Amino acid sequence: MNPPMERAVVTGGSSGIGREIALGLAALGLEVFVIGRDEERLARMEQVAGSQGARVRGIAIDLMDDVECERRASSRLPEELDVLVHAAGVVDLAPVASASMEAVDRNLQLHYRAPLRLTQILLPGLRRRQGQVVFVNSGAGQRTSATWVPYAAAKHAMKSLTEGLREEERAHGVRVIGVYPGRVATPMQERVRALEEKPYDPAEFLDPRDVAEPVIQALRSSRRVGTLDVAIRP
């Protein structure tokens, strides 16, 4: 029998994939703490969940700020936790020849440094509950295309974090899940299409719910399955 799930933390949970995962977990009866920067979006998340009889708490944290992340995560997130989902994202495209260090640092911060530090802060509580950690990665975290290096390199770093944490935490009963979706109709995808100078038609891409549903299925799957990597393509 799987351990019961009571509390979850979802970063990037006020829009896109993170939002659908947060609402899906809340619908299962979990108390979900949603991390985001936009307080208005977080308030709307609370209202939507509340209207459905679910429990969502918006926590405003800027994951780009190490000091703020450390302080607020330590003081405002639960000490014991069953699920941690890293779904916050940013994207910058540029050829290697002209990629700015600001873009490189921005992507590494949000896709590697912040998930690493947040996991460190919450890991003792995850161990006590034999919880699960989900890293929402990307197809770019498995292969790299021209002009995608700033983003893809950070997602490759996230993949290394996923695999290393999985091996380290096996003995503690913490399961680590890697998720590798293709292109999804989110605000980030709209930015990608603008950077590519191509039109954005949401109908051409996966719906965020197409990613959230298998993630939630993976979280509910038998704990006899220790390694879960989920690739989702349009």
C-alpha positions as CSV (number, residue, x, y, z in Angstrom):
1,M,0.0,0.0,0.0
2,N,1.3,3.5,-0.9
3,P,1.8,6.0,1.9
4,P,-1.1,8.5,2.1
5,M,-0.6,11.9,0.5
6,E,-1.7,14.9,2.5
7,R,0.5,17.9,1.6
8,A,2.2,19.1,-1.6
9,V,4.3,22.0,-2.7
10,V,4.2,23.0,-6.4
11,T,6.5,25.7,-7.8
12,G,5.3,27.6,-10.9
13,G,1.9,26.6,-9.8
14,S,-0.1,29.7,-10.8
15,S,0.0,28.9,-14.6
16,G,0.6,26.3,-17.2
17,I,1.6,22.8,-16.2
18,G,2.2,23.6,-12.6
19,R,-1.3,25.0,-12.2
20,E,-2.9,21.9,-13.6
21,I,-0.8,19.6,-11.4
22,A,-1.6,21.7,-8.3
23,L,-5.4,21.7,-9.1
24,G,-5.2,17.9,-9.8
25,L,-3.5,17.2,-6.5
26,A,-5.9,19.5,-4.6
27,A,-8.8,17.6,-6.2
28,L,-7.4,14.4,-4.6
29,G,-7.8,16.0,-1.2
30,L,-4.2,17.2,-0.7
31,E,-3.4,20.6,0.9
32,V,-1.4,22.2,-1.9
33,F,1.1,25.1,-1.3
34,V,1.6,26.9,-4.6
35,I,4.7,28.9,-5.1
36,G,4.7,31.8,-7.6
37,R,5.7,35.4,-8.0
38,D,2.4,36.9,-9.1
39,E,0.2,37.4,-6.0
40,E,-2.9,38.1,-8.1
41,R,-2.6,34.8,-9.9
42,L,-2.0,33.0,-6.6
43,A,-5.1,34.6,-5.2
44,R,-7.1,33.4,-8.2
45,M,-5.7,29.9,-7.7
46,E,-6.9,29.9,-4.1
47,Q,-10.4,31.1,-5.3
48,V,-10.7,28.5,-8.0
49,A,-9.7,25.6,-5.7
50,G,-11.9,26.9,-2.9
51,S,-14.9,27.0,-5.2
52,Q,-14.3,23.3,-5.9
53,G,-13.9,22.5,-2.2
54,A,-10.2,22.0,-2.5
55,R,-7.3,23.5,-0.4
56,V,-4.7,25.6,-2.2
57,R,-2.5,28.2,-0.4
58,G,-0.6,30.7,-2.5
59,I,2.9,31.5,-1.3
60,A,4.7,34.4,-3.0
61,I,8.4,33.5,-3.4
62,D,10.8,34.8,-6.1
63,L,12.9,31.7,-6.9
64,M,15.3,33.9,-8.7
65,D,16.3,35.5,-5.4
66,D,18.4,33.0,-3.3
67,V,17.9,34.9,0.0
68,E,14.2,35.3,-0.4
69,C,13.8,31.6,-1.4
70,E,15.8,30.5,1.6
71,R,13.9,32.7,4.1
72,R,10.3,32.2,2.9
73,A,10.6,28.5,2.1
74,S,12.0,27.8,5.5
75,S,9.3,29.8,7.3
76,R,6.2,29.4,5.2
77,L,6.2,25.9,3.8
78,P,5.2,22.7,5.8
79,E,7.8,20.9,7.8
80,E,6.4,17.5,6.6
81,L,5.6,17.0,3.0
82,D,4.4,14.2,0.7
83,V,4.9,15.7,-2.8
84,L,7.3,18.4,-4.1
85,V,6.8,19.4,-7.7
86,H,9.4,21.6,-9.5
87,A,7.4,23.2,-12.4
88,A,8.6,26.8,-12.5
89,G,10.2,27.7,-15.8
90,V,11.7,30.4,-18.0
91,V,13.1,30.2,-21.5
92,D,15.8,32.0,-23.4
93,L,17.0,31.1,-26.9
94,A,20.2,32.2,-28.5
95,P,23.1,30.8,-30.6
96,V,26.2,29.9,-28.6
97,A,28.1,32.7,-30.3
98,S,25.8,35.4,-28.9
99,A,24.2,33.9,-25.8
100,S,24.3,36.4,-22.9
101,M,25.6,35.3,-19.5
102,E,22.4,36.9,-18.0
103,A,20.3,34.4,-20.0
104,V,22.5,31.5,-19.0
105,D,22.4,32.5,-15.3
106,R,18.6,33.0,-15.4
107,N,17.9,29.6,-16.8
108,L,20.4,27.8,-14.5
109,Q,18.9,29.7,-11.5
110,L,15.3,28.7,-12.1
111,H,15.9,25.2,-13.5
112,Y,18.8,24.0,-11.4
113,R,19.9,26.2,-8.5
114,A,16.4,27.0,-7.1
115,P,15.1,23.4,-7.3
116,L,18.3,22.2,-5.7
117,R,18.1,24.6,-2.8
118,L,14.4,24.1,-2.3
119,T,14.8,20.3,-2.3
120,Q,17.5,20.7,0.3
121,I,15.3,22.7,2.6
122,L,12.3,20.4,2.3
123,L,14.1,17.0,2.1
124,P,14.0,16.2,5.9
125,G,10.2,16.5,5.8
126,L,10.0,14.4,2.6
127,R,12.1,11.7,4.2
128,R,9.9,11.5,7.2
129,R,6.8,11.1,5.0
130,Q,8.6,8.9,2.4
131,G,7.5,11.5,-0.1
132,Q,8.0,12.1,-3.8
133,V,9.8,14.7,-5.8
134,V,8.8,15.6,-9.4
135,F,11.0,17.5,-11.8
136,V,9.1,18.9,-14.7
137,N,11.8,18.9,-17.3
138,S,11.6,19.2,-21.1
139,G,12.4,17.3,-24.2
140,A,15.3,19.8,-24.4
141,G,16.6,18.2,-21.2
142,Q,17.3,15.0,-23.2
143,R,18.6,16.5,-26.5
144,T,19.7,19.9,-27.6
145,S,19.0,21.9,-30.8
146,A,20.6,24.9,-32.4
147,T,19.8,28.2,-30.5
148,W,18.5,26.3,-27.5
149,V,21.7,26.0,-25.4
150,P,20.9,28.5,-22.6
151,Y,17.6,26.7,-21.8
152,A,18.6,23.1,-22.7
153,A,21.9,23.2,-20.7
154,A,19.9,24.2,-17.6
155,K,17.4,21.4,-18.3
156,H,20.3,18.9,-18.7
157,A,21.5,20.1,-15.3
158,M,18.0,19.4,-13.9
159,K,18.1,15.9,-15.4
160,S,21.4,15.3,-13.5
161,L,19.8,16.6,-10.3
162,T,16.9,14.2,-10.9
163,E,19.0,11.2,-11.4
164,G,21.5,11.9,-8.7
165,L,18.8,12.6,-6.1
166,R,16.9,9.5,-7.1
167,E,19.9,7.3,-6.3
168,E,20.7,9.1,-3.1
169,E,17.2,9.0,-1.7
170,R,16.3,5.4,-2.5
171,A,17.5,4.3,0.9
172,H,15.2,6.9,2.6
173,G,12.1,5.9,0.7
174,V,11.8,9.1,-1.3
175,R,10.8,8.5,-4.9
176,V,12.0,10.9,-7.6
177,I,10.1,11.3,-10.9
178,G,11.4,13.0,-14.1
179,V,8.9,14.4,-16.6
180,Y,10.0,15.3,-20.1
181,P,7.1,16.9,-22.1
182,G,7.3,18.1,-25.7
183,R,5.8,21.5,-26.6
184,V,2.9,22.5,-24.4
185,A,0.4,25.4,-24.9
186,T,1.6,27.7,-22.0
187,P,2.7,31.3,-21.7
188,M,6.3,30.1,-22.0
189,Q,5.5,28.4,-25.3
190,E,4.0,31.6,-26.5
191,R,7.3,33.3,-25.7
192,V,9.2,30.6,-27.5
193,R,7.2,31.1,-30.7
194,A,7.8,34.9,-30.5
195,L,11.6,34.2,-30.1
196,E,11.4,31.9,-33.1
197,E,9.4,34.6,-35.0
198,K,6.6,32.1,-35.7
199,P,2.8,32.3,-35.0
200,Y,1.5,30.8,-31.8
201,D,-1.5,28.5,-32.1
202,P,-2.3,26.7,-28.8
203,A,-4.1,24.0,-30.8
204,E,-0.8,22.8,-32.3
205,F,0.6,21.8,-28.8
206,L,-0.1,19.6,-25.9
207,D,-2.6,21.0,-23.4
208,P,-1.1,21.4,-19.9
209,R,-3.7,18.9,-18.6
210,D,-2.1,16.3,-21.0
211,V,1.0,16.6,-18.9
212,A,-0.6,17.0,-15.4
213,E,-2.7,13.8,-15.8
214,P,0.2,11.3,-16.3
215,V,2.2,13.1,-13.6
216,I,-0.6,12.6,-11.1
217,Q,-1.0,9.0,-12.3
218,A,2.8,8.5,-11.6
219,L,2.5,9.9,-8.1
220,R,-0.4,7.5,-7.4
221,S,1.3,4.5,-8.9
222,S,2.7,1.6,-6.9
223,R,5.7,2.4,-4.8
224,R,7.2,-0.9,-5.9
225,V,8.1,1.1,-9.0
226,G,11.2,3.0,-7.9
227,T,12.2,4.7,-11.1
228,L,9.8,6.7,-13.1
229,D,10.7,8.9,-16.1
230,V,7.7,10.1,-18.1
231,A,8.1,11.3,-21.7
232,I,5.1,13.1,-23.2
233,R,4.9,14.1,-26.8
234,P,2.2,15.8,-28.9
